[in-house]
Amino acid sequence: MEFQKKGRRVAVLTVLSLSLICGQSVSYAAGPGDSFGKNAGNSTGSSTTSSTQSSTSQSSTTSGALDYSGWYGYTNADGSDLKYLEKGTEVSRFQNENGPIDWDAAKRDGLDFVMIRIAYGTKEDAYFDENVKGAQKAGIKVGAYLCSTAKNMDDALAEAKLTVKKIKPYKFEYPVAYDLEVSSMLSDGLTKEGLTAMTNAYCKKVKDAGFIPMVYANKTWLTKHMNLSDLPYDVWFAAYPLDRVYRPVEGSATTIWQSSEKGVVRGIKGLVTTEFSWKAYGGGNPSEKNAGKSGGTSGNSSQNGGNSSNNSSNNENSGKNGGNKNGNNSGGASGNSSSNGGNTSLNKEENSTISTGGPTAESQASVENGWMQSTPGKWQYKEGGKAVTGWKKVSDKWYFMNSDGNMQTGWVKDQNSWYFLDDQGAMRSGWIKDNGNWYFLKDSGAMAKNWQKVSGKWYWLSEDGAMRTGWRNLNNVWYYMEDSGAMVADTTRNINGVDYRFDASGAWLP
């Protein structure tokens, strides 16, 4: 996201989407979102264990075979095995940045469909077209999703416009989903009725373009932030119950369940989300398969078997925590440098606690090199199996990890300079707008203060970095800054009906 001064819409977004625990202990799904599935299908809940890594950075057993246990062990609330028709996963640029995706290998490994990220808000995913073409060429059914950051109807319609533009060249078998999880969407008082209307407007645009619309959300968003009864669309439901029991959200038309981020698929490096579909979008007559306790063993992802009816009861409340780390700056650059780091914490709005995750008995990938989510919401970059601290350059972008190795977002102070890391953790430069104030970040990323020359014009930035406008008395000299922040110089300017002269240095000449 390139932040530019004036004329461009700038949004500093922070994702932290949590949800309510209802009885069972739940691992919270990051979900597709912009959720940093940097090692693992954009999902949270991934924690390191003693399992080793194969050469493809995927979860493996001690014998070296891939560990497919993330795809099994699911039951219904009545104890019966979970059955489904097609299995899939979702990908965004984070999977691509872990390494090239071998879609043919994924198809051979039994992957039936994939949901591919279009954008985060109106920031396009750089690998969308590449992923669509690769998956379709391999014969994998394709759907898509946009992770919304909309706060009003205009924003939602802009996201719908972008979505239609991106999907129009393709024919998809699976739906195009509106991903609702970013907590900042609610920060301006968006009501249930407002979000429901925005969702329906987005979905209608998708439907009018000839595609199948869908809503992606967890239980909290479906029940507390929207009027579910007014959503006439299929639901892609996210919930990561630790007991792997599928529980329903009453009234939801769930056709896909995102059940965990502990899956593996050959050809995609790192862990991926596990998606079970009870609807064969795009046609075909797939046999019913078994993801239950008796449904499969590790070492082979193709699943067969099962003959009981498909399951309409769904979930636990997944809090798709969004993997993003709330960069609260409490009023400008003087904010919290820890940026909350996506810490497992109490969601005060939902009054719910998040499971701290951590090592579990279930086999997961132990990433040697690359992004790894050590506990829900906390991202680390590993080199040789050890978490990097301080600054780290990844794919031409700079990230900052604290002393615990956790990636930071928001304002961070390092060696007496402030830096701003966006919602994805990447260091920004140039103009950004935060909490209603403009700030200028040098090429080094350091926040500028005092006089700063940008594109041939001088600006005055206070000690907290905020750009100032209007009259400023500096060292007993008066200067005048335009509404744009640019200093007036070498001219006469009428201000509030009075003509003032300014010399070439910008000083007012009485």
C-alpha positions as CSV (number, residue, x, y, z in Angstrom):
1,M,0.0,0.0,0.0
2,E,1.7,3.2,-1.1
3,F,0.7,6.1,1.2
4,Q,0.6,9.4,-0.7
5,K,-0.2,12.9,0.4
6,K,-3.5,14.3,-0.9
7,G,-5.5,13.0,-3.8
8,R,-5.1,9.4,-2.7
9,R,-7.2,7.6,-0.2
10,V,-5.0,6.4,2.6
11,A,-6.1,4.0,5.3
12,V,-4.0,2.7,8.1
13,L,-5.8,-0.5,9.0
14,T,-5.3,-2.9,11.9
15,V,-6.9,-6.3,12.0
16,L,-7.8,-8.0,15.1
17,S,-10.9,-10.1,14.7
18,L,-11.7,-12.1,17.8
19,S,-14.7,-14.2,18.8
20,L,-16.6,-15.6,21.7
21,I,-15.7,-18.9,23.3
22,C,-18.9,-21.0,23.8
23,G,-18.1,-23.8,26.1
24,Q,-15.3,-25.5,24.1
25,S,-11.8,-24.3,23.8
26,V,-11.3,-22.8,20.3
27,S,-8.3,-22.0,18.2
28,Y,-9.1,-18.8,16.5
29,A,-9.0,-18.8,12.7
30,A,-7.1,-16.0,11.0
31,G,-8.9,-16.8,8.1
32,P,-8.5,-15.8,4.8
33,G,-8.3,-12.1,5.4
34,D,-5.0,-10.5,5.0
35,S,-4.3,-12.8,7.7
36,F,-0.7,-13.4,7.3
37,G,-1.0,-17.0,6.5
38,K,2.6,-16.4,5.7
39,N,3.4,-19.9,6.5
40,A,0.0,-21.4,6.6
41,G,-3.0,-20.5,4.6
42,N,-3.7,-17.2,6.2
43,S,-4.8,-18.8,9.4
44,T,-4.1,-18.5,13.0
45,G,-3.7,-21.0,15.7
46,S,-0.5,-22.4,14.3
47,S,2.0,-23.2,16.9
48,T,5.4,-24.8,16.8
49,T,5.9,-28.3,18.0
50,S,8.8,-30.8,17.9
51,S,7.8,-32.1,14.5
52,T,10.3,-31.8,11.8
53,Q,10.0,-30.2,8.4
54,S,10.2,-31.8,5.0
55,S,12.1,-30.2,2.2
56,T,8.8,-28.5,1.2
57,S,8.4,-26.8,4.6
58,Q,5.3,-28.9,5.3
59,S,4.3,-30.9,8.4
60,S,5.9,-34.3,8.3
61,T,6.0,-37.4,10.4
62,T,9.2,-38.8,11.9
63,S,9.4,-41.0,8.9
64,G,9.4,-38.0,6.5
65,A,5.9,-38.6,5.1
66,L,3.6,-35.6,5.1
67,D,1.3,-35.6,8.2
68,Y,-2.3,-35.3,7.0
69,S,-3.8,-35.5,10.4
70,G,-5.1,-32.0,10.1
71,W,-7.7,-33.3,7.6
72,Y,-9.1,-35.9,10.0
73,G,-10.6,-36.4,13.4
74,Y,-13.8,-34.3,12.9
75,T,-17.2,-35.3,14.2
76,N,-20.7,-33.9,14.4
77,A,-22.2,-32.9,17.7
78,D,-23.8,-36.3,17.9
79,G,-20.5,-38.0,17.7
80,S,-20.8,-39.3,14.1
81,D,-18.0,-38.8,11.6
82,L,-17.9,-35.6,9.6
83,K,-18.7,-36.2,5.9
84,Y,-18.1,-33.9,3.0
85,L,-18.1,-33.8,-0.8
86,E,-15.0,-31.7,-1.7
87,K,-12.0,-30.5,0.2
88,G,-10.0,-27.3,-0.4
89,T,-7.9,-24.6,1.0
90,E,-7.4,-20.8,0.5
91,V,-4.3,-18.9,-0.6
92,S,-3.1,-15.4,-0.8
93,R,0.3,-13.8,-1.5
94,F,1.7,-15.2,1.7
95,Q,1.7,-18.7,0.4
96,N,3.4,-17.5,-2.8
97,E,6.0,-15.7,-0.8
98,N,6.9,-19.0,1.0
99,G,7.8,-20.4,-2.4
100,P,6.2,-21.1,-5.8
101,I,3.0,-23.1,-5.7
102,D,3.0,-26.4,-7.6
103,W,-0.7,-26.6,-8.5
104,D,-0.3,-29.9,-10.4
105,A,1.1,-31.5,-7.2
106,A,-1.7,-30.0,-5.2
107,K,-4.3,-31.5,-7.6
108,R,-2.6,-34.9,-7.4
109,D,-2.7,-34.6,-3.6
110,G,-6.4,-34.6,-3.7
111,L,-7.2,-30.8,-3.5
112,D,-10.6,-30.3,-5.1
113,F,-11.0,-26.5,-4.8
114,V,-9.1,-23.4,-3.7
115,M,-10.4,-20.0,-2.7
116,I,-8.0,-17.3,-3.9
117,R,-7.7,-13.8,-2.3
118,I,-8.5,-10.9,-4.6
119,A,-7.6,-8.1,-2.3
120,Y,-7.4,-6.7,1.2
121,G,-9.8,-3.8,1.1
122,T,-9.0,-2.3,-2.2
123,K,-5.3,-3.3,-2.1
124,E,-5.0,-6.0,-4.7
125,D,-3.2,-9.3,-4.0
126,A,-0.2,-9.3,-6.3
127,Y,-0.6,-13.1,-7.0
128,F,-4.3,-13.3,-7.7
129,D,-4.1,-13.8,-11.5
130,E,-1.1,-16.1,-11.2
131,N,-2.9,-18.3,-8.7
132,V,-6.2,-18.4,-10.6
133,K,-4.5,-19.4,-13.9
134,G,-2.2,-21.9,-12.2
135,A,-5.0,-23.6,-10.3
136,Q,-7.4,-23.7,-13.2
137,K,-4.7,-25.1,-15.5
138,A,-4.2,-27.9,-13.0
139,G,-7.9,-28.7,-13.0
140,I,-8.6,-27.4,-9.5
141,K,-12.0,-25.7,-9.0
142,V,-11.5,-22.0,-8.2
143,G,-13.4,-19.5,-6.1
144,A,-12.2,-16.2,-4.7
145,Y,-12.6,-13.8,-1.8
146,L,-12.0,-10.2,-0.9
147,C,-11.2,-9.3,2.7
148,S,-13.3,-6.3,3.5
149,T,-12.1,-3.2,5.3
150,A,-15.2,-1.2,4.4
151,K,-16.7,1.2,7.0
152,N,-19.7,2.3,5.0
153,M,-21.7,1.6,1.8
154,D,-19.4,3.6,-0.5
155,D,-16.4,1.6,0.7
156,A,-18.3,-1.7,0.2
157,L,-19.3,-0.7,-3.3
158,A,-15.7,0.2,-4.1
159,E,-14.7,-3.2,-3.0
160,A,-17.4,-4.8,-5.1
161,K,-16.3,-2.8,-8.1
162,L,-12.7,-4.0,-7.7
163,T,-13.9,-7.6,-7.2
164,V,-15.9,-7.6,-10.4
165,K,-13.0,-6.0,-12.3
166,K,-10.7,-8.8,-11.1
167,I,-13.0,-11.8,-11.6
168,K,-14.6,-10.8,-14.9
169,P,-11.9,-12.4,-17.1
170,Y,-12.4,-15.8,-15.5
171,K,-15.0,-18.5,-15.0
172,F,-15.2,-19.8,-11.5
173,E,-16.8,-22.9,-10.2
174,Y,-16.8,-21.9,-6.6
175,P,-18.3,-18.8,-5.1
176,V,-16.8,-15.3,-4.6
177,A,-16.9,-14.5,-0.9
178,Y,-17.1,-11.3,1.0
179,D,-14.7,-11.8,3.9
180,L,-15.9,-10.1,7.1
181,E,-13.4,-10.1,10.0
182,V,-11.5,-6.8,10.2
183,S,-12.4,-5.2,13.5
184,S,-11.6,-1.7,12.3
185,M,-14.7,-1.9,10.1
186,L,-16.8,-1.4,13.2
187,S,-14.7,1.5,14.7
188,D,-17.0,4.2,13.3
189,G,-20.1,2.7,14.8
190,L,-21.3,0.5,11.9
191,T,-24.5,-1.1,12.9
192,K,-25.8,-4.6,12.3
193,E,-28.3,-3.2,9.8
194,G,-25.5,-1.2,8.0
195,L,-23.1,-4.1,7.7
196,T,-25.9,-6.4,6.5
197,A,-26.9,-3.9,3.9
198,M,-23.3,-3.5,2.8
199,T,-22.8,-7.3,2.6
200,N,-26.0,-7.7,0.5
201,A,-24.9,-4.9,-1.8
202,Y,-21.5,-6.4,-2.4
203,C,-23.0,-9.9,-3.0
204,K,-25.6,-8.5,-5.4
205,K,-22.8,-6.9,-7.5
206,V,-21.1,-10.3,-7.6
207,K,-24.3,-12.1,-8.6
208,D,-25.1,-9.5,-11.2
209,A,-21.7,-10.1,-12.7
210,G,-22.6,-13.8,-13.2
211,F,-20.8,-15.3,-10.2
212,I,-22.0,-17.1,-7.0
213,P,-21.8,-14.7,-4.0
214,M,-20.9,-16.0,-0.5
215,V,-20.3,-14.6,2.9
216,Y,-17.2,-15.6,4.9
217,A,-17.4,-15.0,8.7
218,N,-17.1,-16.5,12.1
219,K,-19.9,-17.0,14.7
220,T,-19.4,-13.6,16.3
221,W,-19.7,-11.7,13.0
222,L,-22.6,-13.8,11.8
223,T,-24.6,-13.4,15.0
224,K,-23.5,-10.1,16.7
225,H,-22.5,-7.9,13.8
226,M,-25.0,-8.9,11.1
227,N,-28.7,-9.9,10.8
228,L,-28.1,-13.4,9.6
229,S,-31.8,-13.9,8.7
230,D,-31.4,-11.1,6.1
231,L,-28.5,-12.7,4.3
232,P,-29.8,-14.9,1.5
233,Y,-26.4,-16.3,0.5
234,D,-24.3,-19.3,1.2
235,V,-21.9,-19.1,4.2
236,W,-18.3,-20.0,4.4
237,F,-17.9,-20.5,8.1
238,A,-14.6,-20.3,10.1
239,A,-14.2,-22.1,13.4
240,Y,-11.3,-24.0,14.8
241,P,-12.7,-26.0,17.7
242,L,-9.9,-27.9,19.5
243,D,-12.2,-30.9,20.0
244,R,-12.9,-30.9,16.2
245,V,-16.6,-31.0,16.7
246,Y,-18.7,-29.2,14.1
247,R,-21.4,-27.1,15.6
248,P,-24.1,-25.1,13.9
249,V,-24.7,-21.4,13.7
250,E,-28.4,-21.5,13.7
251,G,-30.0,-20.1,10.6
252,S,-26.8,-20.0,8.5
253,A,-26.7,-21.5,5.1
254,T,-23.2,-23.0,5.6
255,T,-21.8,-24.9,2.7
256,I,-18.1,-24.6,3.4
257,W,-16.4,-25.1,6.8
258,Q,-12.9,-23.8,7.4
259,S,-12.0,-26.1,10.3
260,S,-8.4,-25.4,11.0
261,E,-5.0,-24.2,9.7
262,K,-3.3,-27.5,10.3
263,G,-3.6,-28.9,6.9
264,V,-0.9,-29.9,4.4
265,V,-1.1,-30.0,0.7
266,R,1.8,-31.1,-1.5
267,G,2.9,-28.2,-3.7
268,I,2.0,-25.5,-1.2
269,K,4.8,-24.8,1.4
270,G,3.8,-24.6,5.0
271,L,0.5,-25.3,6.7
272,V,-2.7,-24.5,5.0
273,T,-6.4,-24.1,6.0
274,T,-8.6,-27.1,5.9
275,E,-11.8,-26.5,4.0
276,F,-14.7,-29.0,3.7
277,S,-17.5,-28.3,1.2
278,W,-20.9,-30.0,1.3
279,K,-21.8,-28.6,-2.0
280,A,-20.2,-29.6,-5.3
281,Y,-20.0,-26.2,-6.8
282,G,-19.4,-26.2,-10.5
283,G,-21.1,-29.6,-11.0
284,G,-19.7,-33.1,-11.0
285,N,-20.8,-36.0,-8.9
286,P,-18.1,-36.4,-6.2
287,S,-18.5,-39.3,-3.8
288,E,-19.0,-38.5,-0.1
289,K,-15.8,-38.6,1.9
290,N,-15.0,-39.1,5.5
291,A,-13.1,-36.6,7.6
292,G,-14.0,-38.3,10.9
293,K,-12.0,-40.2,13.4
294,S,-12.2,-43.3,11.3
295,G,-11.9,-41.5,8.0
296,G,-8.2,-41.6,7.2
297,T,-4.6,-41.9,8.3
298,S,-1.6,-39.7,7.9
299,G,0.4,-40.1,4.8
300,N,-2.3,-39.8,2.2
301,S,-4.4,-36.8,1.7
302,S,-6.9,-38.3,-0.7
303,Q,-9.9,-39.2,1.4
304,N,-12.5,-41.8,0.6
305,G,-15.2,-43.5,2.3
306,G,-18.2,-42.7,4.4
307,N,-21.7,-43.1,3.3
308,S,-23.8,-41.2,5.8
309,S,-25.5,-37.9,4.9
310,N,-23.6,-34.7,4.7
311,N,-23.6,-32.5,7.7
312,S,-25.5,-29.3,8.0
313,S,-24.6,-28.6,11.6
314,N,-21.6,-26.3,11.8
315,N,-19.3,-24.8,14.1
316,E,-17.9,-23.4,17.1
317,N,-17.3,-19.7,16.9
318,S,-14.1,-19.1,15.1
319,G,-12.6,-15.9,16.0
320,K,-10.5,-15.6,12.9
321,N,-8.3,-13.3,14.8
322,G,-7.1,-11.9,11.5
323,G,-3.5,-12.6,12.3
324,N,-3.0,-8.9,12.3
325,K,-1.6,-7.1,15.2
326,N,-3.5,-4.0,16.4
327,G,-1.0,-1.1,16.1
328,N,-2.6,1.3,18.6
329,N,-0.7,4.5,18.6
330,S,-2.9,6.4,21.1
331,G,-2.8,9.7,19.3
332,G,-0.1,9.9,16.8
333,A,3.5,8.7,16.8
334,S,3.8,8.6,20.5
335,G,1.7,5.5,20.7
336,N,2.3,2.0,21.9
337,S,5.4,0.7,20.2
338,S,4.5,-2.9,21.0
339,S,1.6,-2.6,18.7
340,N,-0.1,-5.3,20.7
341,G,1.5,-7.8,18.5
342,G,-1.8,-9.6,18.1
343,N,-1.4,-10.9,21.7
344,T,-3.9,-13.4,22.9
345,S,-6.1,-11.2,25.1
346,L,-9.5,-10.3,26.2
347,N,-11.7,-8.9,23.5
348,K,-13.4,-6.3,25.5
349,E,-16.2,-5.7,23.0
350,E,-17.1,-9.4,22.8
351,N,-16.0,-10.1,26.4
352,S,-14.2,-13.2,25.2
353,T,-10.8,-14.6,25.9
354,I,-8.6,-16.1,23.3
355,S,-6.9,-19.4,23.8
356,T,-3.2,-18.8,24.1
357,G,-2.5,-21.8,21.8
358,G,1.1,-22.7,22.2
359,P,2.6,-26.2,21.6
360,T,0.0,-28.9,21.4
361,A,0.1,-32.7,21.0
362,E,-1.2,-32.4,17.5
363,S,1.4,-32.5,14.8
364,Q,2.1,-29.1,13.2
365,A,4.9,-27.8,11.0
366,S,8.0,-26.4,12.8
367,V,9.1,-23.8,10.3
368,E,12.9,-23.7,9.8
369,N,13.0,-20.7,7.5
370,G,10.1,-18.3,6.8
371,W,7.0,-17.0,8.5
372,M,5.5,-18.9,11.4
373,Q,2.6,-18.2,13.7
374,S,3.9,-19.3,17.0
375,T,0.7,-18.7,18.9
376,P,-2.6,-17.2,17.7
377,G,-2.0,-13.8,16.4
378,K,1.7,-13.7,16.9
379,W,3.9,-14.0,13.8
380,Q,7.6,-14.7,13.8
381,Y,10.2,-15.1,11.1
382,K,12.4,-18.1,11.5
383,E,16.0,-18.6,10.3
384,G,17.5,-21.9,11.0
385,G,14.5,-22.6,13.2
386,K,15.2,-19.6,15.4
387,A,13.0,-16.5,15.6
388,V,14.6,-13.3,14.2
389,T,14.5,-10.2,16.4
390,G,14.9,-6.6,15.3
391,W,14.7,-5.6,11.6
392,K,14.3,-8.2,8.9
393,K,14.0,-7.7,5.2
394,V,11.6,-10.1,3.5
395,S,10.7,-9.9,-0.2
396,D,12.0,-6.3,-0.4
397,K,10.0,-5.2,2.6
398,W,11.2,-4.4,6.1
399,Y,9.6,-6.0,9.2
400,F,10.4,-5.4,12.9
401,M,10.3,-8.2,15.5
402,N,10.4,-7.4,19.2
403,S,12.8,-9.1,21.7
404,D,10.4,-12.1,21.8
405,G,10.6,-12.5,18.0
406,N,7.0,-11.3,17.4
407,M,6.3,-9.2,14.4
408,Q,5.1,-5.7,15.2
409,T,2.6,-3.4,13.5
410,G,1.6,0.3,14.0
411,W,4.1,2.7,15.6
412,V,7.3,1.3,16.8
413,K,10.2,3.2,18.4
414,D,13.7,2.0,17.6
415,Q,16.9,3.8,18.6
416,N,15.1,7.1,19.2
417,S,13.2,7.1,15.9
418,W,9.6,6.2,15.3
419,Y,8.6,3.9,12.4
420,F,5.2,2.9,11.1
421,L,4.5,-0.7,10.2
422,D,1.3,-1.3,8.3
423,D,-1.3,-3.9,9.2
424,Q,0.8,-6.6,7.4
425,G,3.9,-5.6,9.4
426,A,5.7,-3.9,6.4
427,M,7.6,-0.7,7.2
428,R,6.1,2.3,5.4
429,S,7.7,5.4,3.9
430,G,6.4,8.6,2.5
431,W,3.1,10.3,3.7
432,I,0.7,8.4,5.8
433,K,-2.4,9.5,7.6
434,D,-3.2,8.2,11.0
435,N,-5.8,9.3,13.5
436,G,-6.6,12.3,11.3
437,N,-3.0,13.6,11.2
438,W,-0.5,13.4,8.3
439,Y,3.0,12.1,9.0
440,F,6.1,11.9,6.7
441,L,8.3,8.8,6.9
442,K,11.8,9.1,5.4
443,D,13.2,6.6,3.0
444,S,14.7,4.9,6.0
445,G,11.2,4.6,7.5
446,A,12.1,7.0,10.3
447,M,9.4,9.6,11.1
448,A,10.4,13.1,10.2
449,K,10.1,16.1,12.5
450,N,10.6,19.8,12.2
451,W,11.2,21.2,8.7
452,Q,11.0,18.6,5.9
453,K,11.4,19.2,2.2
454,V,9.2,16.9,0.1
455,S,9.0,17.1,-3.7
456,G,10.4,20.6,-3.7
457,K,8.1,22.0,-0.9
458,W,8.7,22.6,2.7
459,Y,6.5,21.2,5.5
460,W,6.5,21.7,9.2
461,L,6.2,18.6,11.3
462,S,5.8,19.0,15.1
463,E,7.8,17.0,17.7
464,D,5.2,14.2,17.6
465,G,5.6,14.1,13.8
466,A,2.2,15.5,12.9
467,M,2.1,17.9,9.9
468,R,0.9,21.4,10.8
469,T,-1.1,23.9,8.8
470,G,-1.9,27.6,9.2
471,W,0.3,30.2,11.0
472,R,3.4,28.9,12.8
473,N,5.8,31.1,14.9
474,L,9.2,29.4,14.8
475,N,12.2,31.1,16.3
476,N,10.3,34.4,16.4
477,V,9.6,34.1,12.7
478,W,6.0,33.7,11.3
479,Y,5.4,31.2,8.5
480,Y,2.1,30.1,6.9
481,M,1.4,26.6,5.8
482,E,-1.4,25.8,3.3
483,D,-4.1,23.3,4.0
484,S,-1.9,20.8,2.2
485,G,0.8,21.6,4.7
486,A,3.1,23.2,2.1
487,M,4.8,26.4,3.3
488,V,4.0,29.6,1.4
489,A,7.1,31.4,0.1
490,D,8.2,34.2,-2.2
491,T,4.7,35.5,-2.8
492,T,1.8,37.6,-1.5
493,R,-1.1,35.7,-0.2
494,N,-4.5,36.8,0.8
495,I,-5.4,35.2,4.1
496,N,-8.8,35.9,5.6
497,G,-9.1,39.1,3.6
498,V,-5.7,40.4,4.4
499,D,-2.7,40.4,2.1
500,Y,0.6,39.1,3.5
501,R,4.0,39.1,1.9
502,F,6.4,36.2,2.3
503,D,10.1,36.1,1.3
504,A,11.9,33.2,-0.4
505,S,12.5,31.5,2.9
506,G,8.8,31.6,3.7
507,A,9.2,34.3,6.5
508,W,6.4,36.8,6.7
509,L,7.4,40.3,5.9
510,P,5.5,42.7,8.2
